[in-house]
Amino acid sequence: MKKLKVLLADPRHKTVGAHSYFVPIGIGYIGSNLLKQFKGQIDLKLFVDAEEIFESLENWKPDVIGISNYIWNPDLSKFICEYAKKINPNVLTVLGGPEFPAGTGATKIEDNEKDKTYSKCFKYLSERPYVDYFAYSDGEISFLEIVKIFIENNCLTKEMIDKDKPIKGCVSLKKNMKGLHIGDYMPRIGMFGSVKTEGRDVIPSPYTTGLLDKFLDGSFTPAFETSRGCPFLCTFCDQGLDATKITTFSVDRMAEEIEYVAKKLHDLEGTKAIMMFDSNWGIFEKDVKLSHEILKVMDKYDYPQYIECLTPKSNWNNIIKINDKLKNRVSLSLSMQSLNLETLDGIKRRNWTKEEYIEYLRKLEEREKIASCEIIIPLPNETEKTYFDGIKFLMDNGVQTMTYSLMMLCGAELGRDKAIKDYELRDKWRILPKQFGEYRGKKIFEIEQICVGTRTMDYQGYLNCRNYGFIAKLMGLSLLKPISTLTKKIGISWFDFSIAVKNKINDKNYKGRLKELIDNFCKESHEELFETKEEAMKFYSKDKNYKLLINGDVGENLMQKYTARGALILDDIISTLFDVIRNDFPHKFNEETRMVLDSAENWLKNLYLINKINLNNNGSSKKENDELTMDFDFPAWLQDYKQPLEKFKKNSTYKFSLDLKKINDIRAEIDSILLGGKDKNRAFARFLERRIFDANFFRKEFQKLH
């Protein structure tokens, strides 16, 4: 029997650089389980690159294609299915993923008095007539069911469709196109029993079987999913509708995978990080046990050097234990989303208490980690006042705040009719950063629906919070941490200071590159929004506007884009901050204290090598050695900042030297981030996001002369 050709893809636009740089573990699990169940019957190929997918459709001509459907690729996935059918009408086309009105983990798809889930699923598939089936249950099992029935029907798609029957775990249009076939829900693998069952080990590892080797080249960050499912029901998340049980892989299985990856990648150029895809890595004791195994890999290969993860919403002591075990290499952030109790009730979220959070922050300080927190606007019941009150608590406790716009995901509760009506959610549309491209003569744009107003926060309030959020993010740069340490010492609230900076920027008489930067951010955060998806697509389809996308003039992640630009005018930002301290808080100083400010400002303007990266120069930087003499020993005080300032009022001289290897390593990492793009400024923005909490990384080498 001829082998069945199956193409699995997690398609990603990379017209101007990739949005996701993670190894496609999801299709890896589906593929490895498929090969296990149909031994010797399947010829399988995995792709993420859109151009490679189209070439494979044309030349390899698969019999079955399974395409992931996420918020960042639904229109591309839709077009892939359409193009595949034009080449081969018999090809079986399957979509699966969270970007679907039923969400993830749905056990039923029906209309009820609250939401029209059935109707919206019908509309969604009616707009995708080239999609034969949508797998609404986990892909590892539902895709197998589809392939099994395809084989039973002589590998003829028409025979399957003509039978006009539902397939377990899947949704499809009826033959008359007037309704849906909804197959019985299929429980995810390992679902029955406790979380300790570790039933997912029956899925062969896509890493150790070599299925994902093509992605282990240093340009993709290896991703791992030690468990699937989330115990929380947050209404803004497409996993919030998933009340199914969490299932896990065993510690031994995960340890074997991580060692396999480390052996492959530890001596290659490129990323040295890994990503844990769990919704709450560290929430279970098995995660702590896994850290012991990861440590063995670290000791053997010095890999991974950094672990990205979504930290748990409870049991935070576990993630601290894990970080300490793993040489302080774990990202330790927290997504609070809001600190307003009414909002938390509305989004079915329970955060830590403020006391618990402060205790956690102290733990981070002890480990010299910069604390960060995500806030989403505008969530139900949030007002401008409650937003700023929450930011004040975070900033005054040394937390870097990152403000995100609420995505109205079609599979999340806040993307559904009842919530939209109850909270008077008002929407606009914008292109997802980097999510566009032209394929086989057709321009494809991924447009997202976001919330810009509620019953308690109007559109102007949204803009006020978003624009201030950028100032807060800039001021939270780890490069500026010494300034916040100093202001705290002299009794200036970091939040009050940020408001003073905002007012300074808004003063029409104030000039400078920082004002230009923030004004441009504010302008673009309004102009990036459209009233409808169709309006956005029509705008970007015009050649002149498409060129603006290509050039990065529009359609970027604004926080990332302007933070990177801010880093490149760091001296201007430092000047502005010290100017505000001197002029807006004069009661905090005398003439002697001003000497402290002068020394601190001079030190910071000489400390960082970020302006020496020179993105457009591939050659070596000129070796530089500089000396700086100060009346106040600011760097010595930073090492022991609990001491009184007066103790460090003495003449001191430091010598700086430029680490040329570090400069060239930074350039090499930026080049690896390009992933097909050409704009190094964009790549630098992504690089900076990865390193934003690591001030030490950007410092020049220095030594004290006297």
MIFIMAR-791924 format. One record per residue (C-alpha): y, x, z; residue number from 1. Coordinates in nm, 2 decimals, decimal comma. Each point is the difference from the previous one (the first is absolute). Example, Ala and Ser with C-alpha at 12.3 -4.5 7.8 and 13.67 -1.06 7.14 Angstrom:
# MIFIMAR-791924
y;x;z;nr
-0,45;1,23;0,78;1
0,34;0,14;-0,07;2
//
This chain:
# MIFIMAR-791924
y;x;z;nr
0,00;0,00;0,00;1
0,35;0,12;-0,09;2
0,21;0,09;0,30;3
0,27;-0,25;0,09;4
0,34;0,16;-0,03;5
0,23;-0,08;0,30;6
0,36;0,11;0,04;7
0,16;-0,02;0,34;8
0,37;0,07;0,03;9
0,27;0,01;0,26;10
0,28;0,02;-0,27;11
0,33;0,18;0,09;12
0,31;0,04;-0,20;13
0,12;0,36;-0,03;14
0,28;-0,03;-0,25;15
0,23;0,18;0,24;16
-0,25;0,12;0,26;17
-0,27;-0,19;0,18;18
0,06;-0,25;0,28;19
-0,33;0,06;0,16;20
-0,15;0,35;0,03;21
-0,32;-0,10;0,20;22
-0,35;0,04;-0,12;23
-0,12;-0,35;-0,11;24
-0,25;-0,05;0,28;25
-0,02;-0,38;-0,06;26
-0,15;0,02;-0,35;27
-0,20;0,29;0,13;28
-0,18;-0,22;0,25;29
-0,06;-0,27;-0,27;30
-0,13;0,26;-0,25;31
-0,23;0,17;0,24;32
-0,15;-0,33;0,12;33
-0,04;-0,11;-0,36;34
-0,19;0,31;-0,09;35
-0,23;-0,04;0,30;36
-0,09;-0,36;-0,09;37
-0,05;0,05;-0,37;38
-0,17;0,34;0,00;39
-0,01;0,15;-0,35;40
0,15;-0,32;-0,16;41
0,37;0,09;0,03;42
0,22;0,25;-0,18;43
0,32;0,00;0,22;44
0,35;0,14;-0,05;45
0,29;0,00;0,25;46
0,37;0,02;-0,09;47
0,34;-0,02;0,15;48
0,20;0,13;-0,30;49
0,12;-0,29;-0,22;50
-0,01;0,20;-0,32;51
-0,36;0,11;0,07;52
-0,10;-0,36;0,06;53
0,14;-0,12;-0,33;54
-0,17;0,30;-0,18;55
-0,33;-0,09;0,16;56
0,03;-0,36;-0,10;57
0,06;0,11;-0,36;58
-0,26;0,28;-0,03;59
-0,26;-0,04;0,27;60
0,00;-0,38;-0,02;61
-0,13;-0,12;0,34;62
-0,20;-0,31;0,04;63
0,15;-0,09;0,34;64
0,34;0,10;0,15;65
0,09;-0,05;0,37;66
0,37;0,05;0,07;67
0,18;0,02;0,34;68
0,29;-0,24;0,05;69
0,27;0,12;0,24;70
0,37;-0,08;0,03;71
0,08;0,32;-0,20;72
-0,22;-0,07;-0,30;73
-0,07;-0,38;-0,07;74
0,18;-0,01;-0,34;75
-0,17;0,32;-0,11;76
-0,34;-0,13;0,11;77
0,07;-0,32;-0,18;78
0,09;0,18;-0,33;79
-0,31;0,23;0,03;80
-0,22;-0,32;0,00;81
0,19;-0,14;-0,29;82
-0,02;0,32;-0,20;83
-0,38;0,04;0,08;84
-0,07;-0,35;-0,13;85
0,19;0,06;-0,33;86
-0,22;0,31;-0,06;87
-0,32;-0,17;0,11;88
0,00;-0,37;0,07;89
-0,34;0,03;0,17;90
0,12;0,24;0,27;91
-0,03;-0,14;0,35;92
0,34;0,03;0,18;93
0,02;-0,02;0,38;94
0,30;0,04;0,23;95
-0,01;0,05;0,38;96
0,23;0,09;0,28;97
0,26;-0,14;0,24;98
0,26;-0,10;-0,26;99
-0,14;-0,35;-0,04;100
0,12;-0,33;0,16;101
-0,31;-0,03;0,22;102
0,07;0,34;0,16;103
-0,27;0,22;0,14;104
-0,30;-0,12;0,20;105
0,04;-0,36;-0,09;106
-0,30;-0,21;0,08;107
0,13;-0,31;-0,18;108
0,23;-0,07;-0,28;109
0,15;-0,35;0,01;110
0,32;-0,19;0,01;111
0,10;-0,15;0,34;112
0,30;-0,15;0,16;113
0,15;0,35;0,07;114
-0,06;0,19;-0,32;115
-0,11;-0,06;-0,35;116
-0,24;0,30;-0,02;117
-0,23;-0,15;-0,26;118
0,29;-0,11;-0,22;119
0,16;0,35;0,02;120
-0,33;0,17;-0,08;121
-0,05;-0,23;-0,30;122
0,35;0,08;-0,12;123
-0,05;0,37;0,05;124
-0,32;0,01;-0,21;125
0,15;-0,24;-0,26;126
0,26;0,26;-0,06;127
-0,29;0,25;-0,05;128
-0,23;-0,16;-0,26;129
-0,15;0,33;-0,08;130
-0,13;0,04;0,35;131
-0,36;-0,14;0,03;132
-0,04;0,03;0,38;133
0,21;0,09;0,30;134
-0,21;0,14;0,29;135
0,15;-0,15;0,31;136
-0,27;0,14;0,23;137
-0,05;0,37;0,06;138
-0,05;0,18;-0,33;139
-0,31;0,20;0,11;140
-0,20;-0,33;0,01;141
0,18;-0,24;-0,23;142
0,02;0,24;-0,30;143
-0,37;0,06;0,04;144
-0,07;-0,37;-0,02;145
0,21;-0,02;-0,32;146
-0,19;0,28;-0,16;147
-0,34;-0,14;0,10;148
0,08;-0,33;-0,17;149
0,15;0,17;-0,30;150
-0,33;0,18;-0,05;151
-0,19;-0,33;0,05;152
0,20;-0,15;-0,28;153
-0,10;0,28;-0,24;154
0,33;0,18;0,05;155
0,18;-0,28;-0,18;156
0,33;-0,11;0,15;157
0,00;-0,32;-0,20;158
-0,33;-0,11;0,14;159
0,13;0,04;0,35;160
0,32;-0,19;-0,07;161
-0,18;-0,28;-0,19;162
-0,23;-0,06;0,30;163
0,33;-0,10;0,18;164
-0,13;0,08;0,35;165
0,15;0,18;0,30;166
-0,11;0,35;0,10;167
-0,02;0,09;0,36;168
0,30;0,19;0,14;169
0,20;-0,08;-0,32;170
0,26;-0,24;-0,14;171
0,02;-0,09;-0,36;172
0,15;-0,26;-0,23;173
-0,22;-0,29;-0,11;174
-0,08;-0,01;-0,37;175
0,24;-0,29;-0,05;176
0,28;0,21;0,16;177
0,08;-0,30;0,23;178
-0,14;0,13;0,33;179
-0,17;0,29;0,19;180
-0,35;0,10;0,07;181
-0,01;0,14;0,35;182
-0,32;0,19;0,09;183
-0,12;0,00;0,36;184
0,16;0,26;0,23;185
-0,20;0,32;0,03;186
0,03;0,18;0,34;187
0,10;0,36;-0,02;188
-0,27;0,26;0,05;189
-0,06;0,07;0,37;190
0,18;-0,31;0,11;191
-0,26;-0,14;0,23;192
-0,04;0,15;0,35;193
0,26;0,20;0,19;194
0,24;0,27;-0,13;195
-0,26;0,25;0,12;196
-0,25;-0,11;-0,25;197
0,12;0,25;-0,27;198
-0,16;-0,22;-0,26;199
0,21;0,14;-0,28;200
-0,21;0,32;-0,02;201
-0,22;-0,19;-0,25;202
0,27;0,07;-0,26;203
-0,06;0,35;-0,14;204
0,28;0,24;0,05;205
0,21;0,03;-0,32;206
0,10;0,34;0,13;207
-0,33;0,17;0,08;208
-0,16;-0,15;-0,31;209
0,26;0,17;-0,21;210
0,14;-0,33;-0,14;211
0,36;0,10;0,10;212
-0,02;0,37;-0,09;213
0,24;-0,05;-0,30;214
0,27;-0,09;0,25;215
-0,05;0,30;0,23;216
0,22;0,23;-0,18;217
0,29;0,05;0,25;218
0,23;-0,26;-0,16;219
-0,15;-0,30;0,17;220
0,00;-0,05;0,38;221
-0,36;-0,08;0,11;222
-0,02;-0,35;0,16;223
-0,25;-0,12;0,25;224
-0,08;-0,35;0,14;225
-0,19;0,04;0,32;226
0,02;-0,38;0,06;227
0,11;-0,31;-0,19;228
0,18;-0,30;0,14;229
0,28;-0,05;0,24;230
-0,01;-0,19;0,33;231
0,37;-0,10;-0,03;232
0,13;-0,30;-0,20;233
0,36;0,12;-0,09;234
0,15;-0,26;-0,24;235
0,18;0,26;-0,22;236
-0,33;0,18;-0,08;237
-0,26;-0,11;-0,26;238
-0,26;0,10;0,26;239
0,16;-0,25;0,24;240
-0,22;-0,28;-0,13;241
-0,32;0,21;0,05;242
-0,16;-0,13;0,32;243
-0,34;0,16;-0,10;244
-0,17;0,26;0,22;245
0,08;0,37;-0,02;246
-0,28;0,21;-0,15;247
-0,04;0,37;0,02;248
-0,17;0,31;-0,13;249
-0,17;0,23;0,24;250
0,16;0,31;0,14;251
-0,27;0,22;-0,15;252
0,07;-0,15;-0,35;253
0,37;0,05;0,02;254
-0,04;0,36;0,14;255
-0,23;0,08;-0,30;256
0,26;-0,13;-0,24;257
0,29;0,19;0,15;258
-0,19;0,32;0,00;259
-0,10;-0,05;-0,36;260
0,37;-0,05;-0,10;261
0,12;0,30;0,21;262
-0,25;0,23;-0,16;263
0,12;-0,11;-0,35;264
0,38;0,01;0,08;265
0,08;0,25;0,27;266
0,06;0,30;-0,23;267
0,16;-0,20;-0,29;268
0,38;-0,03;-0,05;269
0,14;-0,34;0,06;270
-0,01;-0,25;0,28;271
-0,16;0,10;0,33;272
0,02;-0,35;0,15;273
-0,24;-0,28;0,03;274
0,07;-0,37;0,05;275
-0,18;-0,25;0,23;276
0,02;-0,34;-0,16;277
-0,11;-0,19;0,31;278
0,26;-0,27;0,10;279
-0,01;0,14;0,36;280
-0,16;0,35;0,00;281
-0,06;0,09;0,37;282
-0,04;-0,35;0,13;283
-0,38;0,06;0,06;284
-0,18;0,26;0,21;285
-0,20;0,10;-0,31;286
0,33;0,13;-0,15;287
0,03;0,24;0,30;288
-0,36;0,11;-0,06;289
0,08;0,06;-0,36;290
0,28;0,23;0,10;291
-0,25;0,24;0,16;292
-0,18;0,03;-0,34;293
0,33;0,04;-0,19;294
0,09;0,29;0,24;295
-0,32;0,18;-0,11;296
0,12;-0,03;-0,36;297
0,35;0,12;0,09;298
-0,14;0,30;0,18;299
-0,22;0,09;-0,29;300
0,24;-0,06;-0,29;301
0,35;-0,04;0,15;302
-0,01;-0,34;-0,18;303
0,14;-0,25;0,02;304
0,34;0,14;0,11;305
0,15;-0,35;0,03;306
-0,15;-0,35;0,06;307
0,19;-0,30;-0,11;308
-0,10;-0,33;0,15;309
0,11;-0,35;0,11;310
0,01;0,03;0,37;311
-0,15;-0,27;0,22;312
0,19;-0,29;0,13;313
-0,18;0,03;0,33;314
-0,20;0,27;0,19;315
0,26;0,26;-0,08;316
-0,15;0,24;0,24;317
-0,28;0,05;-0,24;318
0,22;0,12;-0,28;319
0,17;0,25;0,24;320
-0,35;0,13;0,09;321
-0,09;0,03;-0,37;322
0,32;0,18;-0,08;323
-0,05;0,25;0,29;324
-0,35;0,06;-0,10;325
0,11;0,06;-0,36;326
0,25;0,27;0,06;327
0,31;-0,23;0,00;328
-0,05;-0,07;-0,37;329
-0,01;-0,38;0,01;330
0,29;-0,22;-0,11;331
0,11;-0,20;0,31;332
0,24;-0,28;-0,11;333
0,00;-0,37;0,09;334
0,08;-0,31;-0,19;335
0,18;-0,23;0,24;336
0,15;-0,22;-0,28;337
0,23;-0,16;0,25;338
0,09;0,02;0,37;339
0,12;-0,36;0,02;340
-0,25;-0,22;0,19;341
0,07;-0,31;-0,19;342
-0,07;0,18;-0,33;343
-0,32;0,15;0,13;344
-0,12;-0,35;0,10;345
0,09;-0,12;-0,35;346
-0,20;0,28;-0,18;347
-0,30;-0,02;0,24;348
0,06;0,35;0,12;349
-0,03;0,15;0,35;350
0,17;0,34;0,04;351
-0,02;0,23;0,29;352
0,24;-0,06;0,28;353
0,31;0,22;-0,01;354
-0,13;0,18;0,31;355
-0,32;0,08;-0,19;356
0,19;0,11;-0,30;357
0,22;0,23;0,20;358
-0,30;0,16;0,17;359
-0,15;0,05;-0,35;360
0,33;0,17;-0,11;361
-0,01;0,24;0,29;362
-0,35;0,10;-0,11;363
0,13;0,07;-0,35;364
0,29;0,21;0,14;365
-0,25;0,21;0,20;366
-0,17;0,07;-0,33;367
0,32;0,08;-0,18;368
-0,05;-0,29;-0,24;369
0,28;-0,21;-0,15;370
-0,06;-0,37;0,09;371
0,05;-0,25;-0,29;372
-0,02;-0,37;-0,02;373
0,00;-0,26;-0,28;374
0,22;-0,31;0,02;375
-0,03;-0,28;-0,26;376
0,30;-0,23;-0,09;377
0,05;-0,29;-0,01;378
-0,29;-0,13;0,20;379
0,00;-0,35;0,14;380
0,24;-0,06;0,29;381
0,15;0,35;-0,04;382
0,38;0,01;0,00;383
0,25;0,28;-0,07;384
0,05;0,03;0,38;385
-0,37;0,02;0,08;386
-0,06;0,25;-0,27;387
0,28;0,23;0,13;388
-0,11;-0,05;0,36;389
-0,35;0,12;-0,11;390
0,14;0,30;-0,18;391
0,21;0,09;0,30;392
-0,31;0,01;0,22;393
-0,18;0,21;-0,25;394
0,28;0,25;-0,07;395
0,10;0,04;0,35;396
-0,36;0,10;0,08;397
-0,01;0,26;-0,28;398
-0,19;-0,20;-0,26;399
0,07;0,04;-0,37;400
0,03;-0,35;-0,14;401
-0,11;-0,11;-0,35;402
0,11;-0,34;-0,12;403
-0,20;-0,17;-0,27;404
0,06;-0,32;-0,19;405
-0,25;-0,28;0,06;406
-0,24;-0,03;-0,30;407
-0,11;-0,36;-0,06;408
-0,36;0,09;-0,09;409
-0,18;-0,29;-0,17;410
-0,30;0,06;0,22;411
0,19;0,01;0,33;412
0,11;-0,29;0,22;413
0,37;0,07;-0,05;414
-0,05;-0,03;-0,38;415
-0,13;-0,36;0,04;416
0,17;-0,34;-0,03;417
-0,01;-0,10;0,37;418
0,16;0,32;0,13;419
0,26;0,00;-0,28;420
0,10;-0,35;0,10;421
-0,02;0,04;0,37;422
0,21;0,32;0,01;423
0,22;-0,08;-0,30;424
-0,10;0,33;-0,17;425
0,22;0,09;-0,29;426
-0,13;0,24;-0,26;427
0,11;0,24;-0,27;428
-0,20;0,22;-0,23;429
0,01;0,37;-0,07;430
-0,21;0,26;-0,18;431
-0,24;0,20;0,21;432
0,09;0,37;0,00;433
-0,16;0,19;-0,29;434
-0,22;-0,30;-0,09;435
0,06;-0,03;-0,37;436
-0,11;0,14;-0,33;437
-0,05;-0,06;-0,37;438
-0,36;-0,04;-0,11;439
-0,12;-0,07;-0,35;440
0,34;-0,12;-0,11;441
0,06;-0,23;0,31;442
0,23;0,07;0,29;443
-0,15;-0,09;0,33;444
0,21;-0,05;0,32;445
-0,13;-0,07;0,35;446
0,26;-0,23;0,16;447
-0,02;-0,09;0,37;448
0,14;-0,30;0,19;449
0,19;0,09;0,31;450
0,17;-0,20;0,27;451
0,38;0,04;0,03;452
0,09;-0,28;0,23;453
-0,14;-0,25;0,26;454
0,13;-0,28;0,21;455
0,13;0,26;0,25;456
0,12;0,28;-0,23;457
0,19;-0,06;-0,33;458
0,01;0,23;-0,30;459
0,31;0,19;0,12;460
-0,17;0,05;0,33;461
-0,30;0,14;-0,18;462
0,22;0,24;-0,20;463
0,18;0,11;0,32;464
-0,33;0,08;0,17;465
-0,15;0,17;-0,30;466
0,31;0,22;-0,07;467
0,03;0,09;0,37;468
-0,37;0,08;0,00;469
0,06;0,27;-0,26;470
0,26;0,16;0,23;471
-0,24;-0,02;0,29;472
-0,28;0,16;-0,21;473
0,23;0,29;-0,11;474
0,10;0,06;0,36;475
-0,36;0,00;0,10;476
-0,08;0,29;-0,22;477
-0,18;0,26;0,21;478
0,24;0,26;-0,14;479
0,27;-0,18;0,20;480
-0,20;-0,03;0,33;481
0,20;0,28;0,16;482
0,32;-0,21;-0,03;483
-0,17;-0,30;0,17;484
-0,12;0,24;0,28;485
0,36;0,12;0,04;486
0,16;-0,35;0,00;487
-0,25;-0,12;0,26;488
0,09;0,30;0,22;489
0,37;-0,08;-0,01;490
-0,05;-0,37;0,06;491
0,04;-0,15;-0,35;492
-0,25;-0,28;-0,10;493
-0,16;0,09;-0,33;494
0,02;-0,36;-0,11;495
0,37;-0,03;0,10;496
0,05;0,33;-0,19;497
-0,17;-0,15;-0,31;498
0,23;-0,30;0,01;499
0,30;0,24;0,02;500
-0,14;0,18;-0,31;501
-0,04;-0,34;-0,18;502
0,36;-0,09;0,08;503
0,12;0,34;-0,11;504
-0,18;-0,04;-0,34;505
0,15;-0,35;-0,04;506
0,35;0,12;0,06;507
0,17;-0,02;-0,34;508
0,20;0,31;0,07;509
-0,31;0,21;0,07;510
-0,11;0,22;-0,29;511
-0,30;0,23;-0,06;512
-0,34;0,03;-0,15;513
-0,17;-0,18;0,29;514
0,22;-0,30;-0,06;515
-0,08;0,01;-0,37;516
-0,37;0,01;0,09;517
0,01;-0,29;0,23;518
0,23;-0,21;-0,22;519
-0,24;0,05;-0,29;520
-0,30;-0,10;0,21;521
0,18;-0,32;0,10;522
0,10;-0,08;-0,35;523
-0,35;0,05;-0,14;524
-0,18;-0,19;0,28;525
0,19;-0,31;-0,12;526
-0,03;0,07;-0,37;527
-0,37;0,06;0,01;528
-0,07;-0,37;0,07;529
-0,05;-0,28;-0,25;530
-0,03;-0,38;0,04;531
-0,33;-0,03;-0,17;532
-0,29;0,22;-0,12;533
0,07;-0,09;-0,36;534
0,36;0,11;0,03;535
-0,10;0,34;0,14;536
-0,26;0,05;-0,28;537
0,25;-0,10;-0,27;538
0,25;0,24;0,14;539
-0,23;0,30;0,01;540
-0,15;-0,08;-0,34;541
0,32;0,08;-0,17;542
-0,01;0,36;-0,14;543
0,32;0,11;0,17;544
-0,12;-0,12;0,34;545
-0,35;0,14;-0,05;546
0,16;0,34;-0,06;547
0,18;-0,05;0,34;548
-0,34;-0,05;0,16;549
-0,14;0,31;-0,17;550
0,30;0,21;0,11;551
-0,02;-0,13;0,36;552
0,34;-0,16;-0,01;553
-0,15;-0,33;0,10;554
-0,33;-0,13;0,14;555
-0,07;0,27;0,26;556
-0,09;-0,03;0,37;557
0,36;0,01;0,12;558
-0,07;0,13;0,35;559
-0,21;0,28;-0,14;560
0,24;0,08;-0,29;561
0,31;0,01;0,21;562
-0,16;0,18;0,30;563
-0,10;0,28;-0,24;564
0,36;0,01;-0,14;565
0,12;0,01;0,36;566
-0,22;0,30;0,08;567
0,16;0,18;-0,29;568
0,35;-0,05;0,15;569
-0,11;0,08;0,35;570
0,31;0,21;0,08;571
0,22;-0,30;-0,09;572
-0,20;-0,23;0,23;573
0,02;0,26;0,29;574
0,38;0,03;-0,05;575
0,04;-0,38;0,01;576
-0,21;-0,03;0,32;577
0,19;0,27;0,18;578
0,33;-0,15;-0,12;579
-0,09;-0,34;0,15;580
-0,10;0,16;0,33;581
0,33;0,18;0,02;582
0,22;-0,29;-0,10;583
-0,18;-0,31;0,12;584
-0,12;0,13;0,34;585
0,28;0,23;0,11;586
-0,04;-0,11;0,36;587
-0,33;0,18;0,02;588
0,16;0,34;-0,07;589
0,24;0,27;0,12;590
0,09;0,32;-0,17;591
-0,30;0,19;0,13;592
-0,24;-0,28;-0,12;593
0,15;0,02;-0,35;594
-0,12;0,35;-0,02;595
-0,35;-0,14;0,04;596
0,06;-0,23;-0,29;597
0,13;0,28;-0,22;598
-0,30;0,22;0,07;599
-0,25;-0,29;-0,05;600
0,15;-0,09;-0,33;601
0,00;0,35;-0,13;602
-0,36;0,06;0,11;603
-0,13;-0,31;-0,18;604
0,19;0,08;-0,32;605
-0,17;0,34;-0,01;606
-0,35;-0,10;0,13;607
-0,16;-0,19;-0,28;608
-0,14;0,12;-0,33;609
0,01;-0,34;-0,17;610
0,28;0,09;-0,23;611
-0,18;0,31;-0,10;612
-0,29;-0,19;-0,16;613
0,20;-0,03;-0,33;614
-0,22;-0,26;-0,17;615
0,10;0,10;-0,35;616
-0,08;0,37;0,04;617
-0,36;0,10;-0,03;618
0,07;0,37;0,08;619
0,01;0,16;0,34;620
0,30;-0,05;0,22;621
0,22;0,29;0,07;622
-0,09;0,16;0,33;623
0,28;-0,06;0,26;624
0,07;0,13;0,34;625
0,29;-0,15;0,19;626
0,14;0,05;0,35;627
0,18;-0,26;0,21;628
0,20;0,07;0,32;629
0,08;-0,29;0,24;630
0,18;-0,05;0,32;631
-0,27;-0,23;0,13;632
-0,37;0,08;-0,03;633
-0,10;-0,34;-0,15;634
-0,35;0,10;-0,11;635
-0,08;0,14;0,34;636
0,13;-0,32;0,16;637
-0,22;-0,21;-0,23;638
-0,31;0,18;0,14;639
0,10;-0,11;0,35;640
0,23;-0,30;-0,06;641
-0,04;-0,14;0,35;642
0,20;0,30;0,13;643
0,38;-0,04;0,04;644
0,21;0,10;-0,31;645
0,21;0,24;0,20;646
-0,30;0,23;0,05;647
0,00;0,08;-0,38;648
0,37;0,06;-0,05;649
-0,03;0,36;-0,11;650
0,05;0,20;-0,32;651
-0,32;0,02;-0,21;652
-0,10;0,12;-0,35;653
-0,29;-0,11;-0,20;654
-0,14;0,13;-0,33;655
-0,15;-0,23;-0,26;656
-0,25;0,09;-0,27;657
-0,13;-0,21;-0,29;658
-0,38;-0,05;-0,02;659
-0,05;0,03;-0,37;660
-0,37;-0,09;0,02;661
0,10;-0,33;0,17;662
0,25;-0,07;-0,27;663
-0,25;0,05;-0,27;664
-0,27;-0,20;0,19;665
0,25;-0,29;0,02;666
0,06;0,02;-0,37;667
-0,37;0,00;-0,07;668
-0,06;-0,30;0,22;669
0,28;-0,19;-0,17;670
-0,15;0,09;-0,33;671
-0,34;-0,14;0,12;672
0,17;-0,33;0,09;673
0,14;-0,05;-0,35;674
-0,34;-0,14;-0,11;675
0,11;-0,04;-0,36;676
0,37;-0,06;0,07;677
0,27;0,25;-0,10;678
0,28;-0,07;0,25;679
-0,01;0,26;0,28;680
0,26;-0,19;0,19;681
-0,24;-0,30;0,03;682
-0,28;0,23;0,10;683
0,22;0,16;0,26;684
0,08;-0,35;0,14;685
-0,38;-0,06;0,04;686
-0,05;0,35;0,15;687
0,28;-0,06;0,25;688
-0,16;-0,33;0,11;689
-0,32;0,19;0,08;690
0,19;0,28;0,19;691
0,28;-0,21;0,14;692
-0,11;0,04;0,37;693
-0,06;0,38;-0,02;694
0,34;0,17;0,05;695
-0,17;0,33;0,07;696
-0,14;0,00;-0,35;697
0,35;0,02;-0,15;698
0,14;0,27;0,23;699
0,08;0,35;-0,10;700
-0,15;0,28;0,20;701
0,24;0,14;0,26;702
0,02;0,24;0,28;703
0,25;0,07;0,28;704
0,18;0,33;-0,03;705
0,20;-0,03;0,33;706
//
